[in-house]
């Protein structure tokens, strides 16, 4: 049982029906195997596997580093503006079926420009998909441009400058990829310039990285982020946890992908953060690789530590509350959550 009156069946129904907001979703991480091979054929690219099922079977990963190997290998099939449009449209269609009403999606331009794809090709394809999703699916979305932290700060600054002609299409910037040896302060000047240009700021603080608590402090106090992606290690430091609560910093937690990084030791982390008063919300990260979109991620949290329907509603509200939304649209989505509550 999830609580005194909420059965697992009732909770599952509410998870399916509640309006959702995705804030931690890498669009390249929604590249399902079937689309990998469709785009490979379209662009004349040879893959080391014969079909999608073989790719899944022969590409195991056990940590962030091994995950990134396959992640970057597969995205080489993304070449044309239409490829990026098709990638995002496939995600939006699937997300809308799970009642995702709003999404702020990460994209990694350096993963494409570093192999010869023009920045404009990437962002135009994604932007067209965003516009069409609003028109055809009533799903609102924005783009967040992430810098790859294992590249140089100079390359990140150059990418930031390259983004400025498309400023109206990009709501904020983030930082992702391999965190080892690449602390937030490495990109202090880049994020300061991004803030000056009007971008909102978020940043990955992945699980159990060397110096992870110091990285979270840098993100808060040096970079001045508006949100933190992951950040679950605040549970290791009561003082830092209290500061995150006091400052109203949202944590975008990804329970299924976290399980691949740390395993069962982090089971129940979302509930612990929720009970501590953190503005924690649940997201899918790279769902094509972790076999779970946002509804499955909420179900995983309930499986780890049974939640009440009201607690799930709070997780949904937290996502909209910490989203970079206009007040009128936020109020609309929050009202939809209230309307979805039973009774």
DRENDO-1510 file (C-alpha; in Angstrom, 1 decimal, always signed):
<recs>
REC; n; res; u; v; w
REC; 1; UNK; +0.0; +0.0; +0.0 .
REC; 2; UNK; +1.2; +3.6; -0.8 .
REC; 3; UNK; -0.5; +5.0; +2.3 .
REC; 4; UNK; -3.6; +4.7; +4.4 .
REC; 5; UNK; -6.0; +5.1; +1.5 .
REC; 6; UNK; -3.9; +5.1; -1.7 .
REC; 7; UNK; -3.7; +1.6; -3.3 .
REC; 8; UNK; -1.0; +0.8; -5.8 .
REC; 9; UNK; -3.6; +0.7; -8.5 .
REC; 10; UNK; -4.8; +4.2; -7.6 .
REC; 11; UNK; -1.2; +5.5; -7.5 .
REC; 12; UNK; -0.5; +3.9; -10.9 .
REC; 13; UNK; -3.6; +5.5; -12.4 .
REC; 14; UNK; -2.6; +8.9; -11.0 .
REC; 15; UNK; +0.9; +8.6; -12.3 .
REC; 16; UNK; -0.5; +7.9; -15.8 .
REC; 17; UNK; -2.9; +10.8; -15.7 .
REC; 18; UNK; -1.1; +13.6; -13.8 .
REC; 19; UNK; +0.2; +16.4; -16.0 .
REC; 20; UNK; +4.0; +16.2; -16.1 .
REC; 21; UNK; +7.0; +18.5; -16.7 .
REC; 22; UNK; +10.4; +17.3; -17.9 .
REC; 23; UNK; +13.3; +19.4; -16.8 .
REC; 24; UNK; +16.1; +16.8; -17.1 .
REC; 25; UNK; +15.9; +15.2; -20.5 .
REC; 26; UNK; +18.8; +15.0; -23.0 .
REC; 27; UNK; +17.3; +14.9; -26.5 .
REC; 28; UNK; +20.2; +12.9; -27.8 .
REC; 29; UNK; +19.4; +10.4; -25.0 .
REC; 30; UNK; +15.9; +9.8; -26.6 .
REC; 31; UNK; +17.6; +8.3; -29.7 .
REC; 32; UNK; +15.9; +4.9; -29.7 .
REC; 33; UNK; +17.7; +2.1; -31.5 .
REC; 34; UNK; +15.2; +1.8; -34.4 .
REC; 35; UNK; +15.7; +5.5; -35.2 .
REC; 36; UNK; +19.5; +5.1; -34.9 .
REC; 37; UNK; +19.3; +2.6; -37.8 .
REC; 38; UNK; +16.8; +4.5; -39.8 .
REC; 39; UNK; +19.0; +7.6; -39.7 .
REC; 40; UNK; +22.1; +5.5; -40.4 .
REC; 41; UNK; +20.5; +4.2; -43.6 .
REC; 42; UNK; +19.3; +7.7; -44.5 .
REC; 43; UNK; +22.8; +9.2; -44.2 .
REC; 44; UNK; +24.9; +6.2; -45.4 .
REC; 45; UNK; +26.6; +5.6; -42.1 .
REC; 46; UNK; +27.8; +2.1; -41.2 .
REC; 47; UNK; +27.0; +1.0; -37.6 .
REC; 48; UNK; +29.0; -1.7; -35.8 .
REC; 49; UNK; +25.8; -3.6; -35.2 .
REC; 50; UNK; +23.4; -5.3; -37.6 .
REC; 51; UNK; +20.2; -4.1; -36.0 .
REC; 52; UNK; +18.8; -2.3; -32.9 .
REC; 53; UNK; +18.4; -5.4; -30.8 .
REC; 54; UNK; +22.0; -6.4; -31.3 .
REC; 55; UNK; +23.1; -2.9; -30.4 .
REC; 56; UNK; +21.1; -3.1; -27.1 .
REC; 57; UNK; +22.5; -6.6; -26.4 .
REC; 58; UNK; +26.2; -5.8; -27.2 .
REC; 59; UNK; +26.4; -2.3; -25.7 .
REC; 60; UNK; +26.4; -2.8; -21.9 .
REC; 61; UNK; +27.4; +0.0; -19.6 .
REC; 62; UNK; +28.0; +0.1; -15.8 .
REC; 63; UNK; +29.0; +3.7; -15.1 .
REC; 64; UNK; +28.9; +7.2; -16.6 .
REC; 65; UNK; +32.1; +6.7; -18.6 .
REC; 66; UNK; +31.1; +3.5; -20.2 .
REC; 67; UNK; +27.6; +4.9; -20.9 .
REC; 68; UNK; +29.1; +7.9; -22.7 .
REC; 69; UNK; +31.0; +5.7; -25.2 .
REC; 70; UNK; +27.8; +4.3; -26.8 .
REC; 71; UNK; +25.9; +7.6; -26.3 .
REC; 72; UNK; +28.4; +9.6; -28.5 .
REC; 73; UNK; +28.9; +6.7; -30.9 .
REC; 74; UNK; +25.1; +6.5; -31.7 .
REC; 75; UNK; +24.6; +10.2; -32.2 .
REC; 76; UNK; +26.9; +10.3; -35.2 .
REC; 77; UNK; +23.8; +9.3; -37.2 .
REC; 78; UNK; +22.4; +12.8; -36.6 .
REC; 79; UNK; +23.6; +14.9; -39.5 .
REC; 80; UNK; +20.9; +17.0; -41.1 .
REC; 81; UNK; +18.3; +19.5; -39.9 .
REC; 82; UNK; +15.6; +16.9; -40.6 .
REC; 83; UNK; +17.4; +14.3; -38.4 .
REC; 84; UNK; +17.3; +16.6; -35.4 .
REC; 85; UNK; +13.6; +17.4; -36.2 .
REC; 86; UNK; +12.8; +13.7; -36.4 .
REC; 87; UNK; +14.6; +13.0; -33.1 .
REC; 88; UNK; +12.8; +15.7; -31.1 .
REC; 89; UNK; +9.4; +14.9; -32.7 .
REC; 90; UNK; +9.7; +11.3; -31.8 .
REC; 91; UNK; +10.4; +12.3; -28.2 .
REC; 92; UNK; +7.5; +14.9; -28.1 .
REC; 93; UNK; +5.1; +12.3; -29.5 .
REC; 94; UNK; +6.0; +9.8; -26.8 .
REC; 95; UNK; +6.1; +12.3; -24.1 .
REC; 96; UNK; +2.6; +13.7; -25.0 .
REC; 97; UNK; +1.3; +10.1; -24.7 .
REC; 98; UNK; +2.5; +10.2; -21.0 .
REC; 99; UNK; +0.8; +13.6; -20.5 .
REC; 100; UNK; +4.0; +15.6; -20.5 .
REC; 101; UNK; +2.6; +19.2; -20.8 .
REC; 102; UNK; +5.9; +21.1; -20.7 .
REC; 103; UNK; +9.6; +20.1; -21.3 .
REC; 104; UNK; +12.9; +21.9; -21.2 .
REC; 105; UNK; +15.1; +19.7; -23.2 .
REC; 106; UNK; +18.9; +19.6; -23.2 .
REC; 107; UNK; +20.9; +19.5; -26.4 .
REC; 108; UNK; +24.7; +19.1; -26.8 .
REC; 109; UNK; +25.8; +21.2; -29.7 .
REC; 110; UNK; +29.5; +20.5; -29.2 .
REC; 111; UNK; +28.8; +16.8; -29.7 .
REC; 112; UNK; +27.8; +17.7; -33.2 .
REC; 113; UNK; +29.9; +20.7; -34.1 .
REC; 114; UNK; +33.0; +18.7; -33.1 .
REC; 115; UNK; +32.3; +16.3; -35.9 .
REC; 116; UNK; +31.4; +18.9; -38.5 .
REC; 117; UNK; +27.7; +19.5; -38.1 .
REC; 118; UNK; +26.9; +23.2; -38.1 .
REC; 119; UNK; +25.4; +24.7; -35.0 .
REC; 120; UNK; +22.5; +26.1; -37.0 .
REC; 121; UNK; +21.6; +22.7; -38.4 .
REC; 122; UNK; +21.2; +21.4; -34.9 .
REC; 123; UNK; +19.1; +24.2; -33.4 .
REC; 124; UNK; +16.9; +24.8; -36.5 .
REC; 125; UNK; +15.8; +21.2; -36.5 .
REC; 126; UNK; +15.1; +21.2; -32.8 .
REC; 127; UNK; +13.3; +24.5; -32.9 .
REC; 128; UNK; +11.0; +23.4; -35.7 .
REC; 129; UNK; +10.1; +20.3; -33.7 .
REC; 130; UNK; +9.4; +22.6; -30.6 .
REC; 131; UNK; +7.0; +24.8; -32.7 .
REC; 132; UNK; +5.2; +21.8; -34.2 .
REC; 133; UNK; +4.8; +20.1; -30.8 .
REC; 134; UNK; +3.0; +23.1; -29.5 .
REC; 135; UNK; +0.7; +23.2; -32.5 .
REC; 136; UNK; +0.0; +19.5; -32.9 .
REC; 137; UNK; +0.3; +18.1; -29.4 .
REC; 138; UNK; -0.3; +21.1; -27.2 .
REC; 139; UNK; +3.0; +20.3; -25.6 .
REC; 140; UNK; +5.1; +23.4; -24.8 .
REC; 141; UNK; +8.9; +23.1; -24.8 .
REC; 142; UNK; +12.1; +25.1; -24.6 .
REC; 143; UNK; +15.7; +24.3; -25.4 .
REC; 144; UNK; +18.6; +24.3; -22.9 .
REC; 145; UNK; +22.1; +24.3; -24.5 .
REC; 146; UNK; +24.6; +22.2; -22.6 .
REC; 147; UNK; +28.4; +22.5; -22.7 .
REC; 148; UNK; +30.4; +19.3; -22.6 .
REC; 149; UNK; +32.6; +19.6; -19.5 .
REC; 150; UNK; +35.3; +17.3; -20.8 .
REC; 151; UNK; +36.0; +19.9; -23.6 .
REC; 152; UNK; +37.8; +23.2; -22.9 .
REC; 153; UNK; +36.3; +26.3; -21.4 .
REC; 154; UNK; +37.5; +28.1; -24.5 .
REC; 155; UNK; +35.4; +25.8; -26.7 .
REC; 156; UNK; +32.4; +26.3; -24.4 .
REC; 157; UNK; +32.8; +30.1; -24.7 .
REC; 158; UNK; +33.0; +29.8; -28.5 .
REC; 159; UNK; +29.9; +27.7; -28.5 .
REC; 160; UNK; +28.1; +30.3; -26.3 .
REC; 161; UNK; +29.0; +33.0; -28.8 .
REC; 162; UNK; +27.8; +30.9; -31.7 .
REC; 163; UNK; +24.4; +30.5; -30.0 .
REC; 164; UNK; +23.7; +34.2; -29.7 .
REC; 165; UNK; +22.1; +34.7; -33.1 .
REC; 166; UNK; +19.6; +32.0; -31.9 .
REC; 167; UNK; +19.2; +33.5; -28.5 .
REC; 168; UNK; +15.4; +33.7; -28.7 .
REC; 169; UNK; +15.2; +29.9; -29.3 .
REC; 170; UNK; +17.3; +28.9; -26.2 .
REC; 171; UNK; +16.1; +29.6; -22.7 .
REC; 172; UNK; +19.2; +28.6; -20.8 .
REC; 173; UNK; +22.5; +26.8; -20.6 .
REC; 174; UNK; +23.7; +23.7; -18.7 .
REC; 175; UNK; +26.8; +21.6; -18.2 .
REC; 176; UNK; +27.0; +17.8; -18.7 .
REC; 177; UNK; +29.2; +14.9; -19.7 .
REC; 178; UNK; +32.2; +13.5; -17.8 .
REC; 179; UNK; +32.5; +15.3; -14.5 .
REC; 180; UNK; +35.8; +13.8; -13.3 .
REC; 181; UNK; +38.5; +16.5; -13.3 .
REC; 182; UNK; +36.0; +19.0; -14.8 .
REC; 183; UNK; +34.5; +21.0; -11.8 .
REC; 184; UNK; +32.0; +23.8; -12.3 .
REC; 185; UNK; +34.7; +26.5; -11.6 .
REC; 186; UNK; +36.4; +25.5; -14.9 .
REC; 187; UNK; +33.5; +27.2; -16.6 .
REC; 188; UNK; +33.0; +30.2; -14.3 .
REC; 189; UNK; +33.6; +32.8; -17.0 .
REC; 190; UNK; +31.5; +31.0; -19.5 .
REC; 191; UNK; +28.5; +30.9; -17.2 .
REC; 192; UNK; +29.0; +34.5; -16.1 .
REC; 193; UNK; +28.9; +35.6; -19.8 .
REC; 194; UNK; +25.8; +33.4; -20.4 .
REC; 195; UNK; +24.0; +35.0; -17.4 .
REC; 196; UNK; +25.0; +38.5; -18.8 .
REC; 197; UNK; +23.5; +37.4; -22.2 .
REC; 198; UNK; +20.2; +36.6; -20.5 .
REC; 199; UNK; +20.4; +32.8; -20.3 .
REC; 200; UNK; +19.2; +31.0; -17.2 .
REC; 201; UNK; +21.6; +28.5; -15.6 .
REC; 202; UNK; +21.6; +24.9; -14.6 .
REC; 203; UNK; +24.4; +22.4; -14.2 .
REC; 204; UNK; +24.8; +18.7; -13.7 .
REC; 205; UNK; +26.3; +17.6; -10.3 .
REC; 206; UNK; +26.4; +13.8; -11.0 .
REC; 207; UNK; +26.3; +11.1; -8.3 .
REC; 208; UNK; +29.3; +10.1; -6.4 .
REC; 209; UNK; +31.9; +12.0; -8.4 .
REC; 210; UNK; +35.2; +12.9; -6.9 .
REC; 211; UNK; +34.7; +16.1; -4.9 .
REC; 212; UNK; +30.9; +16.0; -5.6 .
REC; 213; UNK; +29.9; +18.1; -2.5 .
REC; 214; UNK; +32.5; +20.7; -3.4 .
REC; 215; UNK; +31.1; +20.7; -7.0 .
REC; 216; UNK; +27.6; +21.3; -5.6 .
REC; 217; UNK; +28.9; +24.2; -3.5 .
REC; 218; UNK; +30.7; +25.7; -6.6 .
REC; 219; UNK; +27.5; +25.4; -8.6 .
REC; 220; UNK; +25.5; +27.3; -5.9 .
REC; 221; UNK; +28.1; +29.9; -4.8 .
REC; 222; UNK; +30.5; +30.4; -7.7 .
REC; 223; UNK; +28.3; +29.8; -10.7 .
REC; 224; UNK; +25.0; +30.9; -9.1 .
REC; 225; UNK; +22.8; +28.3; -10.8 .
REC; 226; UNK; +19.0; +28.5; -10.9 .
REC; 227; UNK; +18.7; +24.7; -10.7 .
REC; 228; UNK; +20.9; +21.6; -10.1 .
REC; 229; UNK; +20.6; +18.5; -12.2 .
REC; 230; UNK; +20.9; +15.4; -10.1 .
REC; 231; UNK; +22.6; +16.8; -6.9 .
REC; 232; UNK; +21.5; +13.8; -4.8 .
REC; 233; UNK; +24.7; +13.8; -2.8 .
REC; 234; UNK; +23.3; +16.8; -0.8 .
REC; 235; UNK; +21.9; +13.9; +1.3 .
REC; 236; UNK; +25.5; +13.3; +2.5 .
REC; 237; UNK; +25.8; +16.8; +4.0 .
REC; 238; UNK; +23.1; +18.1; +6.3 .
REC; 239; UNK; +24.4; +21.7; +6.1 .
REC; 240; UNK; +24.4; +21.7; +2.4 .
REC; 241; UNK; +21.0; +20.0; +2.3 .
REC; 242; UNK; +19.5; +22.7; +4.6 .
REC; 243; UNK; +21.1; +25.4; +2.3 .
REC; 244; UNK; +19.5; +23.9; -0.8 .
REC; 245; UNK; +16.1; +23.9; +1.0 .
REC; 246; UNK; +16.5; +27.5; +2.3 .
REC; 247; UNK; +17.5; +28.8; -1.1 .
REC; 248; UNK; +14.7; +27.0; -2.9 .
REC; 249; UNK; +17.0; +25.3; -5.4 .
REC; 250; UNK; +15.3; +22.7; -7.5 .
REC; 251; UNK; +16.9; +19.3; -7.9 .
REC; 252; UNK; +16.0; +17.4; -11.1 .
REC; 253; UNK; +16.5; +13.7; -10.0 .
REC; 254; UNK; +16.5; +10.8; -12.4 .
REC; 255; UNK; +15.8; +7.6; -10.4 .
REC; 256; UNK; +16.2; +5.0; -13.2 .
REC; 257; UNK; +19.5; +6.3; -14.6 .
REC; 258; UNK; +20.8; +6.9; -11.0 .
REC; 259; UNK; +20.3; +3.2; -10.4 .
REC; 260; UNK; +22.8; +2.4; -13.1 .
REC; 261; UNK; +25.4; +4.7; -11.5 .
REC; 262; UNK; +25.0; +3.8; -7.9 .
REC; 263; UNK; +22.5; +0.9; -7.6 .
REC; 264; UNK; +20.3; +0.1; -4.7 .
REC; 265; UNK; +22.2; +2.3; -2.3 .
REC; 266; UNK; +20.3; +5.3; -3.5 .
REC; 267; UNK; +16.9; +3.7; -3.4 .
REC; 268; UNK; +14.5; +6.0; -1.5 .
REC; 269; UNK; +16.6; +9.1; -2.2 .
REC; 270; UNK; +13.7; +11.0; -3.9 .
REC; 271; UNK; +11.5; +10.4; -0.9 .
REC; 272; UNK; +14.2; +11.5; +1.5 .
REC; 273; UNK; +14.7; +14.7; -0.5 .
REC; 274; UNK; +11.0; +15.3; -0.6 .
REC; 275; UNK; +10.6; +14.7; +3.2 .
REC; 276; UNK; +13.5; +17.2; +3.8 .
REC; 277; UNK; +11.6; +19.9; +2.0 .
REC; 278; UNK; +13.8; +20.0; -1.2 .
REC; 279; UNK; +12.0; +21.1; -4.4 .
REC; 280; UNK; +12.9; +17.7; -5.9 .
REC; 281; UNK; +11.3; +16.6; -9.1 .
REC; 282; UNK; +11.5; +13.4; -11.2 .
REC; 283; UNK; +12.8; +13.1; -14.8 .
REC; 284; UNK; +14.0; +10.5; -17.3 .
REC; 285; UNK; +17.5; +11.8; -18.3 .
REC; 286; UNK; +18.4; +9.5; -21.3 .
REC; 287; UNK; +15.3; +7.3; -21.5 .
REC; 288; UNK; +16.3; +5.4; -24.7 .
REC; 289; UNK; +19.3; +4.0; -22.8 .
REC; 290; UNK; +17.7; +3.4; -19.4 .
REC; 291; UNK; +14.3; +2.0; -20.6 .
REC; 292; UNK; +12.1; +4.5; -18.8 .
REC; 293; UNK; +10.4; +7.7; -19.7 .
REC; 294; UNK; +9.0; +10.0; -17.1 .
REC; 295; UNK; +6.0; +8.0; -16.1 .
REC; 296; UNK; +8.2; +4.9; -15.6 .
REC; 297; UNK; +10.6; +7.1; -13.5 .
REC; 298; UNK; +7.7; +8.1; -11.2 .
REC; 299; UNK; +6.7; +4.5; -10.9 .
REC; 300; UNK; +10.2; +3.5; -10.0 .
REC; 301; UNK; +10.2; +6.1; -7.1 .
REC; 302; UNK; +6.9; +4.6; -5.8 .
REC; 303; UNK; +8.4; +1.1; -6.2 .
REC; 304; UNK; +11.4; +2.1; -4.1 .
REC; 305; UNK; +9.5; +3.9; -1.4 .
REC; 306; UNK; +5.7; +3.8; -1.6 .
REC; 307; UNK; +4.3; +7.3; -2.1 .
REC; 308; UNK; +0.8; +8.7; -1.6 .
REC; 309; UNK; -1.0; +10.3; -4.4 .
REC; 310; UNK; -0.5; +13.7; -2.8 .
REC; 311; UNK; +3.3; +13.1; -2.7 .
REC; 312; UNK; +3.3; +12.3; -6.4 .
REC; 313; UNK; +1.3; +15.4; -7.0 .
REC; 314; UNK; +3.9; +17.4; -5.0 .
REC; 315; UNK; +6.7; +15.9; -7.2 .
REC; 316; UNK; +4.7; +17.0; -10.3 .
REC; 317; UNK; +4.1; +20.5; -8.8 .
REC; 318; UNK; +7.8; +20.9; -7.9 .
REC; 319; UNK; +8.7; +20.3; -11.6 .
REC; 320; UNK; +6.4; +23.1; -12.8 .
REC; 321; UNK; +7.4; +25.4; -9.9 .
REC; 322; UNK; +11.1; +25.1; -10.7 .
REC; 323; UNK; +10.6; +25.3; -14.5 .
REC; 324; UNK; +11.5; +28.4; -16.4 .
REC; 325; UNK; +7.9; +29.2; -17.2 .
REC; 326; UNK; +5.8; +32.4; -17.6 .
REC; 327; UNK; +3.5; +32.8; -14.5 .
REC; 328; UNK; +0.3; +32.4; -16.5 .
REC; 329; UNK; +1.4; +29.1; -18.1 .
REC; 330; UNK; +2.7; +27.8; -14.8 .
REC; 331; UNK; -0.6; +28.5; -13.1 .
REC; 332; UNK; -2.4; +26.7; -15.9 .
REC; 333; UNK; -0.4; +23.6; -15.5 .
REC; 334; UNK; -0.6; +23.6; -11.7 .
REC; 335; UNK; -4.4; +23.9; -12.0 .
REC; 336; UNK; -4.4; +20.8; -14.3 .
REC; 337; UNK; -2.6; +18.9; -11.5 .
REC; 338; UNK; -5.2; +19.9; -9.0 .
REC; 339; UNK; -7.9; +18.9; -11.4 .
REC; 340; UNK; -6.3; +15.4; -11.8 .
REC; 341; UNK; -6.4; +14.7; -8.0 .
REC; 342; UNK; -9.1; +12.2; -7.1 .
REC; 343; UNK; -12.2; +13.4; -5.2 .
</recs>
